[in-house]
Amino acid sequence: MYNPDQQHTRSADAHNPAAPRSKRVWTMLMIALGAAVGANLRYTLSIWAARQWGSAFPYGTLLINVSGSFVIGVVMVLLTTRLPNGDTWRPLLITGLLGGFTTFSTFSYDSYMLLIGGNWLAAGLNIFASVGLGLGGVFLGVGMARLLG
């Protein structure tokens, strides 16, 4: 499985048995903190989207996947090119916050439910929009981050 934390990683202390135990524990705590914040942001945004646009289509999941894709584009560029201690922040921001925020597994289940419910058009739209706009979000995020520097 692809793990964005392993790309461009100079050290993977949480998975390195030679790293001091306190460093590994601290890394895991940062991931847990980020995941708690990300999951609560996801929940809040999902509720908001359902109230705004209804629940017949997974608008919240789509919005979360696209915005999460945009943010990971921005954050990964900043962590790998602009911040001298980017590896320190990666577990909190990428694995934790964005891992807890984005909802690809929910996207897959929503698409499955639309398909088995016979709503092929909505399923196709959800798949195309999530993947296409998600990739677009990454490109925009990377481009924006590069323009800032």
Secondary structure as a PSIPRED ss2 file (coil, helix, strand):
# PSIPRED VFORMAT (PSIPRED V4.0)

   1 M C   1.000  0.000  0.000
   2 Y C   1.000  0.000  0.000
   3 N C   1.000  0.000  0.000
   4 P C   1.000  0.000  0.000
   5 D C   1.000  0.000  0.000
   6 Q C   1.000  0.000  0.000
   7 Q C   1.000  0.000  0.000
   8 H C   1.000  0.000  0.000
   9 T C   1.000  0.000  0.000
  10 R C   1.000  0.000  0.000
  11 S C   1.000  0.000  0.000
  12 A C   1.000  0.000  0.000
  13 D H   0.000  1.000  0.000
  14 A H   0.000  1.000  0.000
  15 H H   0.000  1.000  0.000
  16 N C   1.000  0.000  0.000
  17 P C   1.000  0.000  0.000
  18 A C   1.000  0.000  0.000
  19 A C   1.000  0.000  0.000
  20 P C   1.000  0.000  0.000
  21 R H   0.000  1.000  0.000
  22 S H   0.000  1.000  0.000
  23 K H   0.000  1.000  0.000
  24 R H   0.000  1.000  0.000
  25 V H   0.000  1.000  0.000
  26 W H   0.000  1.000  0.000
  27 T H   0.000  1.000  0.000
  28 M H   0.000  1.000  0.000
  29 L H   0.000  1.000  0.000
  30 M H   0.000  1.000  0.000
  31 I H   0.000  1.000  0.000
  32 A H   0.000  1.000  0.000
  33 L H   0.000  1.000  0.000
  34 G H   0.000  1.000  0.000
  35 A H   0.000  1.000  0.000
  36 A H   0.000  1.000  0.000
  37 V H   0.000  1.000  0.000
  38 G H   0.000  1.000  0.000
  39 A H   0.000  1.000  0.000
  40 N H   0.000  1.000  0.000
  41 L H   0.000  1.000  0.000
  42 R H   0.000  1.000  0.000
  43 Y H   0.000  1.000  0.000
  44 T H   0.000  1.000  0.000
  45 L H   0.000  1.000  0.000
  46 S H   0.000  1.000  0.000
  47 I H   0.000  1.000  0.000
  48 W H   0.000  1.000  0.000
  49 A H   0.000  1.000  0.000
  50 A H   0.000  1.000  0.000
  51 R H   0.000  1.000  0.000
  52 Q H   0.000  1.000  0.000
  53 W H   0.000  1.000  0.000
  54 G C   1.000  0.000  0.000
  55 S C   1.000  0.000  0.000
  56 A C   1.000  0.000  0.000
  57 F C   1.000  0.000  0.000
  58 P C   1.000  0.000  0.000
  59 Y H   0.000  1.000  0.000
  60 G H   0.000  1.000  0.000
  61 T H   0.000  1.000  0.000
  62 L H   0.000  1.000  0.000
  63 L H   0.000  1.000  0.000
  64 I H   0.000  1.000  0.000
  65 N H   0.000  1.000  0.000
  66 V H   0.000  1.000  0.000
  67 S H   0.000  1.000  0.000
  68 G H   0.000  1.000  0.000
  69 S H   0.000  1.000  0.000
  70 F H   0.000  1.000  0.000
  71 V H   0.000  1.000  0.000
  72 I H   0.000  1.000  0.000
  73 G H   0.000  1.000  0.000
  74 V H   0.000  1.000  0.000
  75 V H   0.000  1.000  0.000
  76 M H   0.000  1.000  0.000
  77 V H   0.000  1.000  0.000
  78 L H   0.000  1.000  0.000
  79 L H   0.000  1.000  0.000
  80 T H   0.000  1.000  0.000
  81 T H   0.000  1.000  0.000
  82 R H   0.000  1.000  0.000
  83 L C   1.000  0.000  0.000
  84 P C   1.000  0.000  0.000
  85 N C   1.000  0.000  0.000
  86 G H   0.000  1.000  0.000
  87 D H   0.000  1.000  0.000
  88 T H   0.000  1.000  0.000
  89 W H   0.000  1.000  0.000
  90 R H   0.000  1.000  0.000
  91 P H   0.000  1.000  0.000
  92 L H   0.000  1.000  0.000
  93 L H   0.000  1.000  0.000
  94 I H   0.000  1.000  0.000
  95 T H   0.000  1.000  0.000
  96 G H   0.000  1.000  0.000
  97 L H   0.000  1.000  0.000
  98 L H   0.000  1.000  0.000
  99 G H   0.000  1.000  0.000
 100 G H   0.000  1.000  0.000
 101 F H   0.000  1.000  0.000
 102 T C   1.000  0.000  0.000
 103 T C   1.000  0.000  0.000
 104 F H   0.000  1.000  0.000
 105 S H   0.000  1.000  0.000
 106 T H   0.000  1.000  0.000
 107 F H   0.000  1.000  0.000
 108 S H   0.000  1.000  0.000
 109 Y H   0.000  1.000  0.000
 110 D H   0.000  1.000  0.000
 111 S H   0.000  1.000  0.000
 112 Y H   0.000  1.000  0.000
 113 M H   0.000  1.000  0.000
 114 L H   0.000  1.000  0.000
 115 L H   0.000  1.000  0.000
 116 I H   0.000  1.000  0.000
 117 G C   1.000  0.000  0.000
 118 G C   1.000  0.000  0.000
 119 N C   1.000  0.000  0.000
 120 W H   0.000  1.000  0.000
 121 L H   0.000  1.000  0.000
 122 A H   0.000  1.000  0.000
 123 A H   0.000  1.000  0.000
 124 G H   0.000  1.000  0.000
 125 L H   0.000  1.000  0.000
 126 N H   0.000  1.000  0.000
 127 I H   0.000  1.000  0.000
 128 F H   0.000  1.000  0.000
 129 A H   0.000  1.000  0.000
 130 S H   0.000  1.000  0.000
 131 V H   0.000  1.000  0.000
 132 G H   0.000  1.000  0.000
 133 L H   0.000  1.000  0.000
 134 G H   0.000  1.000  0.000
 135 L H   0.000  1.000  0.000
 136 G H   0.000  1.000  0.000
 137 G H   0.000  1.000  0.000
 138 V H   0.000  1.000  0.000
 139 F H   0.000  1.000  0.000
 140 L H   0.000  1.000  0.000
 141 G H   0.000  1.000  0.000
 142 V H   0.000  1.000  0.000
 143 G H   0.000  1.000  0.000
 144 M H   0.000  1.000  0.000
 145 A H   0.000  1.000  0.000
 146 R H   0.000  1.000  0.000
 147 L H   0.000  1.000  0.000
 148 L H   0.000  1.000  0.000
 149 G C   1.000  0.000  0.000
